[in-house]
Amino acid sequence: MTFPYVGDFSLEDPVQIFFNTRNFTTFAPTTLLGTPAAVVYLQNDANEIAAVNLFVDHDGRVGLNRVGFFLSAASGYIAGTYHVVLTAGTVGGVSVAGQIIGGFSISNRSRDIIARLPAALIGGRMDSHVGAMAADTLNASALAADAGLEIRTGLATTGDVTGLATAAALANVQQDTFDIKNRIPLFLNGGRMESHIGSASIEAILAIQQGLARTNDLDELPTNAELAAALEVIATATEVADAILRRNVAGGSDGVRTVSEALYVLRNKTEIIGGFMKVYQTDDATVAFQGPVTTAPGDPLTSFDPA
C-alpha cells in the first residue's frame, strides 16, 4: 500500500484520508479485516496522539477505506507534521499493523515556502518584482513621507548628478509651457489653427518694393475689385460649349441657322413626306426646320429615324 500526503490544515479542521487495501499476491482490492484500527503520530514522537474513526469498504466498495477525525487542540494536536498508521487489521490473512496510510501537517507550510523562494540571493538580497499593486497602495501621504525622503537622500549621497535638471531649469520649462499655451488659439477654425500676420520683417518689405519697382507702370496694375470682377465674367467649360452650339453657322452672330440645328439632321429624326423633308428637334416630335426636296427614281429614301 502507498500513502498520500493530503495537505496542510489548521487546528479544528476536519481531516479525511482515503486508502486502499490490496491482496499482496494478486493486487486485487481486498477487504481490511481483523478489527482494524488506526492512530496518529506527530513527526518522530513515539506517543500516539489519538485514535481515529476507520471505515472499511467505504460506500460498499471492496478495498476502499477511509479514516476521519478533527484536529482538536484538546486532543493534543499542535503545529507539525503527522502520519496516520494502522495499529490492527489483516489483508488476505496477513497483518498490516504498522502500515502508514496517510500524512498531513498543521500550520506547517515549509514546502510551499521553499517552492516560493528564489534559488539564490542576488548581492545578498532576495530579488523580486512587483506584479500588481492594489489601488491607492502608494498614496500621496506615503510618497511624501517615504519615497520623497529616499529620493532626496539618494540624490544627496550620489557621486554623480550630471544631467539631472536643476530647479531653475525646471522653472524655465514651466514658463515656456505657459508661454506656448498663451500663444495657441482657444478654438480651431474649420479644423485649422487660424493666425494673422502682426508684423513683417524688413527683408519681406524690401522684396515687395523691389518687385513693384521692376514693373513698367504701377498705374496699370488692377485693383482687388477689378480682379474680382474679371474673375466673375470668366466662362466655365459648359458655358463655352453651349455658346458654340448657339452660334450661327455663317459666323458673326448667334441664332438663326445654329451649329446645333446643323447637327440635328445627323442625330435626330428626319423624314421626307410629299416632297418635303422635315428635321425634328431632340424629342423627335417637334419640327425644327423643313423644306422641299427632289427625289430621283433611284433614291427611294423616304424616312430616317436614328432614335
C-alpha positions as CSV (number, residue, x, y, z in Angstrom):
1,M,0.0,0.0,0.0
2,T,1.1,3.6,-0.7
3,F,0.0,6.5,1.4
4,P,-0.8,10.1,0.3
5,Y,0.1,13.5,1.8
6,V,-3.3,15.2,2.0
7,G,-2.2,18.7,2.7
8,D,-1.7,21.4,5.4
9,F,-4.5,22.1,7.9
10,S,-5.4,24.4,10.7
11,L,-6.5,23.5,14.2
12,E,-10.1,22.4,14.5
13,D,-10.2,21.4,10.8
14,P,-11.7,18.0,9.8
15,V,-9.4,15.6,8.0
16,Q,-10.5,12.7,5.7
17,I,-8.0,10.2,4.3
18,F,-8.9,7.5,1.8
19,F,-6.6,4.5,1.3
20,N,-6.8,1.1,-0.4
21,T,-6.0,-2.4,0.7
22,R,-5.0,-5.0,-1.9
23,N,-4.1,-8.7,-1.9
24,F,-0.3,-9.0,-1.7
25,T,-0.2,-11.6,-4.5
26,T,-2.9,-10.6,-7.0
27,F,-3.0,-6.8,-6.0
28,A,-6.8,-7.1,-6.3
29,P,-8.8,-4.8,-3.9
30,T,-9.3,-6.7,-0.7
31,T,-11.4,-6.1,2.5
32,L,-9.4,-5.0,5.5
33,L,-10.3,-7.5,8.3
34,G,-9.3,-8.4,11.8
35,T,-10.8,-5.5,13.8
36,P,-8.8,-2.8,12.0
37,A,-7.8,0.4,13.9
38,A,-5.5,3.4,13.3
39,V,-3.8,6.2,15.3
40,V,-2.0,9.5,14.6
41,Y,1.7,10.2,15.3
42,L,3.3,13.7,15.5
43,Q,6.6,13.6,13.5
44,N,9.0,11.2,15.2
45,D,7.2,11.2,18.6
46,A,6.7,7.6,19.8
47,N,3.5,8.6,21.6
48,E,0.3,8.4,19.6
49,I,-1.9,11.4,19.6
50,A,-5.3,9.8,19.3
51,A,-7.3,7.0,17.7
52,V,-9.2,7.9,14.6
53,N,-12.5,6.7,13.1
54,L,-11.9,4.0,10.5
55,F,-14.5,2.9,7.9
56,V,-13.9,-0.3,5.9
57,D,-15.1,-0.8,2.4
58,H,-16.4,2.8,2.0
59,D,-19.7,3.1,0.2
60,G,-19.7,-0.7,-0.2
61,R,-16.6,-0.7,-2.4
62,V,-14.2,-3.6,-1.5
63,G,-10.7,-2.4,-0.6
64,L,-11.7,1.3,-0.4
65,N,-11.2,2.5,3.2
66,R,-11.5,5.9,5.0
67,V,-10.3,7.5,8.2
68,G,-11.8,10.7,9.6
69,F,-11.0,12.9,12.6
70,F,-10.9,16.5,13.9
71,L,-7.6,18.4,14.7
72,S,-8.7,19.5,18.1
73,A,-6.2,21.2,20.4
74,A,-7.8,19.4,23.3
75,S,-6.7,16.1,21.7
76,G,-3.1,17.3,21.7
77,Y,-2.8,18.5,18.1
78,I,-0.2,21.3,17.5
79,A,1.7,22.7,14.5
80,G,3.8,20.0,12.9
81,T,3.8,17.0,10.5
82,Y,1.7,13.9,11.2
83,H,1.3,10.3,10.0
84,V,-1.7,8.1,10.2
85,V,-0.8,4.4,11.0
86,L,-2.8,1.2,11.1
87,T,-2.4,-0.5,14.5
88,A,-4.5,-3.6,13.7
89,G,-6.0,-5.3,10.7
90,T,-5.3,-8.1,8.2
91,V,-5.3,-8.2,4.4
92,G,-5.7,-11.7,2.9
93,G,-4.7,-13.2,6.3
94,V,-1.6,-11.0,6.6
95,S,-1.3,-8.4,9.4
96,V,-0.9,-4.8,8.2
97,A,-0.4,-3.3,11.7
98,G,2.2,-0.5,11.4
99,Q,1.3,0.3,7.8
100,I,1.3,4.1,7.1
101,I,-1.9,5.1,5.3
102,G,-1.6,8.9,5.1
103,G,0.2,12.0,6.1
104,F,-0.7,15.7,6.7
105,S,0.5,18.8,8.5
106,I,-0.9,21.6,10.7
107,S,0.2,25.2,10.0
108,N,3.5,23.9,8.6
109,R,3.9,25.1,5.0
110,S,7.6,24.8,4.8
111,R,7.4,23.0,1.4
112,D,5.2,25.8,0.0
113,I,7.6,28.5,1.3
114,I,10.7,26.8,-0.1
115,A,9.0,26.5,-3.5
116,R,8.2,30.2,-3.5
117,L,11.7,31.4,-2.6
118,P,14.3,32.1,-5.2
119,A,17.0,29.5,-5.7
120,A,19.8,32.0,-4.9
121,L,20.3,35.5,-3.5
122,I,21.5,38.4,-5.7
123,G,24.1,40.5,-3.9
124,G,23.0,39.2,-0.6
125,R,19.4,40.2,-1.2
126,M,16.2,38.4,-2.3
127,D,15.4,39.7,-5.7
128,S,11.7,40.1,-6.5
129,H,9.4,42.0,-8.9
130,V,6.0,43.7,-8.3
131,G,3.4,42.0,-10.4
132,A,0.4,44.2,-9.5
133,M,-0.4,46.7,-6.7
134,A,-3.8,47.3,-5.2
135,A,-5.4,50.7,-5.8
136,D,-4.1,53.5,-3.6
137,T,-1.3,51.3,-2.2
138,L,1.2,54.2,-2.7
139,N,-0.9,57.2,-1.8
140,A,0.2,60.8,-1.6
141,S,1.0,60.6,2.1
142,A,3.1,57.5,1.8
143,L,5.1,59.0,-1.1
144,A,5.6,62.3,0.7
145,A,6.8,60.6,3.9
146,D,8.9,57.8,2.4
147,A,9.6,58.0,-1.3
148,G,10.4,61.7,-1.2
149,L,12.8,61.3,1.6
150,E,14.5,58.3,0.0
151,I,14.9,60.2,-3.3
152,R,16.3,63.3,-1.7
153,T,18.7,61.2,0.4
154,G,19.8,59.2,-2.7
155,L,20.5,62.4,-4.7
156,A,22.4,63.9,-1.8
157,T,24.7,60.9,-1.5
158,T,25.2,60.0,-5.1
159,G,28.6,60.7,-6.6
160,D,27.4,62.0,-10.0
161,V,24.2,64.0,-10.5
162,T,25.3,65.2,-14.0
163,G,22.3,65.5,-16.3
164,L,19.7,65.9,-13.6
165,A,17.5,69.0,-14.1
166,T,18.0,71.8,-11.6
167,A,15.1,73.7,-10.0
168,A,15.9,76.7,-12.2
169,A,15.9,74.6,-15.4
170,L,12.5,73.1,-14.4
171,A,11.2,76.6,-13.7
172,N,12.2,77.7,-17.3
173,V,10.5,74.7,-18.8
174,Q,7.3,75.5,-16.8
175,Q,7.5,79.1,-18.0
176,D,8.0,78.1,-21.6
177,T,4.9,75.8,-21.3
178,F,2.8,78.6,-20.1
179,D,4.1,80.8,-23.0
180,I,3.1,78.1,-25.5
181,K,-0.3,77.8,-24.0
182,N,-0.9,81.5,-24.3
183,R,0.1,81.6,-27.9
184,I,-2.3,78.9,-29.1
185,P,-5.8,80.0,-30.1
186,L,-8.7,78.8,-27.9
187,F,-10.6,77.2,-30.9
188,L,-9.9,75.8,-34.3
189,N,-11.5,77.4,-37.4
190,G,-12.7,74.7,-39.7
191,G,-10.3,72.2,-38.2
192,R,-7.4,74.6,-38.8
193,M,-5.4,76.8,-36.5
194,E,-6.1,80.4,-37.8
195,S,-3.5,83.0,-37.4
196,H,-2.8,86.6,-38.7
197,I,0.5,88.4,-39.5
198,G,1.1,91.1,-37.0
199,S,4.3,92.4,-38.5
200,A,6.6,91.6,-41.4
201,S,10.4,91.6,-41.5
202,I,12.2,94.4,-43.2
203,E,13.5,91.8,-45.7
204,A,10.0,90.9,-46.8
205,I,9.0,94.6,-47.2
206,L,12.1,95.3,-49.3
207,A,11.4,92.3,-51.6
208,I,7.9,93.6,-52.3
209,Q,9.2,97.1,-53.0
210,Q,11.8,95.8,-55.4
211,G,9.2,93.7,-57.2
212,L,6.9,96.7,-57.7
213,A,9.9,98.8,-58.9
214,R,10.5,96.4,-61.8
215,T,7.0,96.9,-63.3
216,N,6.7,99.4,-66.2
217,D,3.6,101.2,-65.0
218,L,2.2,100.7,-61.5
219,D,-1.0,102.6,-62.6
220,E,-1.9,99.7,-64.9
221,L,-2.0,97.1,-62.0
222,P,-5.6,96.1,-61.4
223,T,-7.2,96.7,-58.1
224,N,-8.7,93.9,-56.0
225,A,-12.2,94.9,-57.1
226,E,-11.2,94.8,-60.7
227,L,-9.6,91.4,-60.3
228,A,-12.8,90.1,-58.6
229,A,-15.0,91.5,-61.4
230,A,-12.7,89.9,-64.1
231,L,-13.0,86.5,-62.5
232,E,-16.8,86.8,-62.4
233,V,-17.0,87.1,-66.2
234,I,-14.8,84.1,-67.0
235,A,-17.0,81.5,-68.6
236,T,-17.0,77.9,-67.5
237,A,-16.3,75.0,-69.8
238,T,-20.1,74.2,-70.0
239,E,-20.9,77.8,-70.9
240,V,-18.3,77.9,-73.7
241,A,-19.7,74.6,-75.2
242,D,-23.3,75.9,-75.1
243,A,-22.3,79.2,-76.7
244,I,-20.7,77.3,-79.6
245,L,-23.8,75.3,-80.2
246,R,-25.9,78.5,-80.3
247,R,-23.6,80.2,-82.8
248,N,-24.7,81.0,-86.4
249,V,-23.0,78.6,-88.8
250,A,-22.3,81.7,-91.0
251,G,-20.4,83.2,-88.2
252,G,-20.5,86.8,-86.8
253,S,-23.7,86.3,-84.7
254,D,-25.8,84.0,-82.6
255,G,-29.1,82.3,-83.6
256,V,-30.8,81.8,-87.0
257,R,-29.1,78.8,-88.5
258,T,-27.2,77.5,-85.5
259,V,-24.5,74.9,-85.1
260,S,-26.8,72.7,-83.0
261,E,-29.5,72.8,-85.8
262,A,-26.9,71.7,-88.4
263,L,-26.3,68.6,-86.2
264,Y,-30.0,67.7,-85.9
265,V,-30.0,66.0,-89.3
266,L,-27.2,63.7,-88.2
267,R,-28.7,62.7,-84.9
268,N,-32.5,63.5,-84.8
269,K,-35.4,62.1,-86.7
270,T,-35.8,63.2,-90.3
271,E,-38.4,62.2,-92.9
272,I,-39.5,63.0,-96.5
273,I,-43.2,63.4,-96.9
274,G,-44.9,64.8,-100.0
275,G,-41.8,66.4,-101.4
276,F,-40.9,68.0,-98.1
277,M,-38.0,66.9,-95.7
278,K,-38.7,67.5,-92.1
279,V,-35.9,67.6,-89.5
280,Y,-37.1,67.2,-85.9
281,Q,-35.8,68.5,-82.6
282,T,-34.2,66.2,-80.0
283,D,-37.7,65.0,-78.9
284,D,-38.2,63.5,-82.4
285,A,-41.7,65.0,-82.4
286,T,-41.3,68.8,-82.8
287,V,-40.2,70.0,-86.3
288,A,-37.1,72.1,-86.1
289,F,-37.0,73.1,-89.8
290,Q,-38.3,71.8,-93.1
291,G,-38.0,72.4,-96.9
292,P,-38.9,71.0,-100.3
293,V,-36.8,68.2,-101.7
294,T,-36.5,66.5,-105.0
295,T,-36.0,62.7,-105.2
296,A,-34.7,60.8,-108.1
297,P,-36.2,57.4,-109.1
298,G,-33.0,55.7,-108.0
299,D,-33.2,57.2,-104.5
300,P,-36.2,55.6,-102.7
301,L,-35.3,57.0,-99.2
302,T,-38.4,58.4,-97.5
303,S,-37.6,58.4,-93.8
304,F,-34.6,58.4,-91.4
305,D,-35.1,58.0,-87.6
306,P,-31.9,57.3,-85.6
307,A,-33.7,57.4,-82.2
